[in-house]
Amino acid sequence: MALANAQTFLFLVVFSFMFVLNIANFNYTWAGGKWNKTNCPYGHNHPNATQTSNKFNVGGSENWHYGFDYMDWAHKSGPFFVNDTLVFKYDPPNLNGGFPHSVYLLPNYWSFMKCDLRRAKRIANPIHGAGEGFEFVLKKSQPYFFACGEHGGIHCNNGTMKFVVMPLKRWPF
């Protein structure tokens, strides 16, 4: 009986502590304004935290092309959130040569590591990247594995034209 009472007392203490912490910062102000996700005092803020989604040009000003490190780009451009949009821009094939590109969504980590395109889904063909580019919305909080699948996966196999993103859920605060 004493153990049950001790557990109940401990639960009430922890619950009360959590409740007080939650309401203590309800009207927290920072730098003269109300605290929100864009002026978080701890520096963990998303560039446009008040928006519901953001649009990212894959590769930034470099766009989607052979020889660029997209894993590094994804690491530096994140975090990505559910409903953010990735825009793949690349030159369409032309008569003067050049290498066409595409965008494949690979099903899992092993396919990504080995650039195995057998079960991958082509989401953009070589002409979709022209002009405003091809847009892909990150609809779920799951890993997305992207790669260029042209030339038998050579652009993916050399390790540069592939990347992974794991969008996070936005929590309403």
C-alpha positions in Angstrom: 0.0 0.0 0.0 2.8 2.4 0.9 4.4 1.7 -2.5 1.2 2.6 -4.4 0.9 5.8 -2.3 4.5 6.7 -3.1 4.0 6.1 -6.8 0.8 8.3 -6.8 2.7 11.1 -5.0 5.6 10.9 -7.4 3.2 11.0 -10.4 1.5 14.1 -9.0 4.8 15.8 -8.4 6.1 15.1 -11.9 2.7 16.1 -13.5 2.6 19.4 -11.4 6.2 20.2 -12.4 5.5 19.7 -16.1 2.3 21.7 -15.9 4.0 24.6 -14.2 6.8 24.6 -16.8 4.3 24.6 -19.6 2.3 27.6 -18.4 5.4 29.5 -17.1 6.5 30.3 -20.6 3.1 30.9 -22.0 3.6 34.6 -22.5 7.3 34.6 -22.7 8.8 37.6 -24.3 12.1 37.9 -26.0 13.7 41.1 -27.5 10.5 43.1 -26.8 8.2 40.7 -28.7 6.2 37.6 -28.0 8.2 34.4 -28.3 7.5 32.4 -31.4 9.3 29.9 -33.7 11.0 32.7 -35.6 12.7 34.4 -32.7 13.4 31.4 -30.5 15.8 32.4 -27.7 17.9 29.2 -28.1 18.7 29.7 -31.8 16.8 26.6 -33.1 14.6 28.3 -35.6 13.6 27.5 -39.1 14.2 30.4 -41.6 10.5 30.8 -42.3 8.9 29.1 -39.3 5.6 30.9 -39.6 5.0 29.5 -43.1 3.4 26.2 -43.7 6.0 25.1 -46.3 9.2 26.1 -48.1 10.5 25.7 -51.6 14.1 24.5 -52.1 15.9 24.6 -55.4 17.9 21.3 -55.4 21.6 22.3 -55.6 20.8 26.0 -55.0 22.1 28.1 -57.9 24.0 25.1 -59.2 20.7 23.2 -60.0 20.7 19.4 -60.8 23.9 18.5 -62.7 26.7 16.0 -62.8 29.7 16.7 -60.4 27.9 18.5 -57.6 27.8 17.0 -54.1 24.1 16.8 -53.3 24.5 15.0 -50.0 26.4 18.1 -48.8 23.8 20.4 -50.2 21.0 18.5 -48.4 22.9 18.6 -45.1 23.5 22.3 -45.4 20.1 23.3 -46.7 18.0 21.4 -44.0 16.1 20.9 -42.0 13.3 19.9 -44.4 9.7 19.7 -43.2 6.6 17.8 -44.4 4.9 19.8 -47.2 8.2 21.5 -48.3 8.8 21.4 -52.0 12.0 20.3 -53.8 12.5 21.9 -57.2 14.8 20.0 -59.7 16.1 22.2 -62.5 18.3 20.8 -65.2 19.0 21.3 -68.9 17.0 19.1 -71.3 18.9 16.9 -73.8 20.1 18.8 -76.8 21.7 18.0 -80.2 25.1 19.5 -79.2 25.7 16.7 -76.8 25.5 17.2 -73.1 24.2 14.6 -70.7 20.5 14.3 -69.9 19.4 13.9 -66.3 16.3 12.5 -64.6 15.1 12.1 -61.1 14.4 8.7 -59.5 12.9 8.0 -56.1 14.6 4.9 -54.7 12.6 2.6 -52.4 15.1 2.1 -49.6 18.5 2.7 -48.1 20.2 -0.3 -49.8 18.9 0.7 -53.3 20.2 4.2 -52.6 23.7 3.0 -51.5 24.1 0.6 -54.5 22.2 2.9 -56.9 20.0 0.0 -57.8 17.3 1.4 -60.0 15.4 -1.8 -60.6 12.6 -1.0 -58.1 13.0 2.8 -58.3 10.3 5.1 -59.6 11.2 7.7 -62.2 9.5 10.9 -61.0 11.0 13.2 -63.7 12.3 12.4 -67.1 15.1 14.3 -69.0 12.8 17.0 -70.2 10.9 17.8 -66.9 13.8 19.8 -65.5 13.7 22.6 -68.1 12.3 26.1 -67.4 10.8 26.3 -63.9 11.9 22.7 -63.2 10.1 19.7 -61.7 8.6 20.1 -58.2 8.3 17.3 -55.7 6.4 17.8 -52.4 7.6 15.9 -49.3 4.2 14.6 -48.2 5.3 12.3 -45.3 7.8 12.2 -42.5 9.9 9.4 -44.0 13.2 9.2 -45.7 13.2 10.1 -49.4 16.1 8.8 -51.5 16.7 10.7 -54.8 19.1 9.9 -57.6 19.8 10.6 -61.3 19.1 7.4 -63.2 20.5 8.3 -66.6 23.3 6.4 -68.3 22.5 3.2 -66.3 22.9 5.0 -63.0 26.5 6.2 -63.6 25.6 9.7 -62.3 24.3 8.1 -59.1 27.1 5.5 -58.8 29.9 8.1 -58.7 28.2 9.3 -55.5 27.4 12.9 -56.4 23.9 12.9 -58.1 22.1 11.4 -55.2 20.9 12.6 -51.8 18.5 11.7 -49.0 16.1 13.9 -47.0 14.1 13.1 -43.9 11.3 15.8 -43.5 10.2 16.6 -40.0 6.7 17.2 -38.9 5.8 20.8 -38.0 4.3 21.0 -34.6 1.7 23.6 -33.8 3.0 25.8 -31.0 
